[in-house]
Amino acid sequence: MAVQGSQRRLLGSLNSTPTAIPQLGLAANQTGARCLEVSISDGLFLSLGLVSLVENALVVATIAKNRNLHSPMYCFICCLALSDLLVSGSNVLETAVILLLEAGALVARAAVLQQLDNVIDVITCSSMLSSLCFLGAIAVDRYISIFYALRYHSTVTLPRARRAVAAIWVASVVFSTLFIAYYDHVAVLLCLVVFFLAMLVLMAVLYVHMLARACQHAQGIARLHKRQRPVHQGFGLKGAVTLTILLGIFFLCWGPFFLHLTLIVLCPEHPTCGCIFKNFNLFLALIICNAIIDPLIYAFHSQELRRTLKEVLTCSW
């Protein structure tokens, strides 16, 4: 990706430089201090990307096949899967081109590779932004379905969901294009970091509020059955664990990448920050891992989706 502090991987391959770890220009550690580097091989990138690609493609195909899943909630889940699919697909394409260049099986001019790299960067960045947006949209959809259940079907309609999806995709493409064009401007990087923090806070507030409401509901049911303490505590603990896993995975997979962007602004030439910059490929791999985990959290818990998935896998169209 065209992030300040990391070399463009395609052009790096053209110059026969190592691609498993990004070579840092602005923030390279020139002091000789030892850094903890986690090397992510191109083979691992390909493996993670292909797993995510297949998994999310199955989610999209499953939702498209079953008309009962053509609801606003599954519309957002389908678009999340499509975003994750594009994140993985763009990284698979980039890694495949790198391997072909290094093996001498593909010959291309620097200008062609530059254009291809720009296209891949825009696809990757826009799909990452849209993925974050759809995670937020799913949280908002669930919040409305719980706190405004009686008005949910009149408020969250399929046409409105489609308009929201279109707006998210257009905004993601526009802002990712600006990000790629002006990636060396501090304001652009700060906007991305603020956007990530806003999504994190939004999801945390909504899911914590939903958990509190669910605990109140469980407490009310327990009072009716005169079993207040066991039911309430057990449900609250299970909900807290689920919430911790959901937000923990989100922060663990996305946080390092945006920490990378933050440090580019705060300490681009500091040796310690330079050590962190050298793990840029690890941060991208974590995002691809999140693309693998998302279907497990948001899609495959649905019994009807799993049933339709079996039909897709057995080609029962």
ZILIN-V817675 format. One record per helix or strand of 2 or more residues. SS is the DSSP state (H for helix, E for strand). FROM is the first residue (numbers start at 1). LEN is the number of residues. If there is no record, write none. Layout:
<<SS	FROM	LEN> <SS	FROM	LEN>>
//
This chain:
<<H	9	6> <H	42	24> <H	67	3> <H	72	32> <H	110	38> <H	149	7> <H	158	24> <H	186	39> <H	228	39> <H	271	7> <H	280	19> <H	303	11>>
//
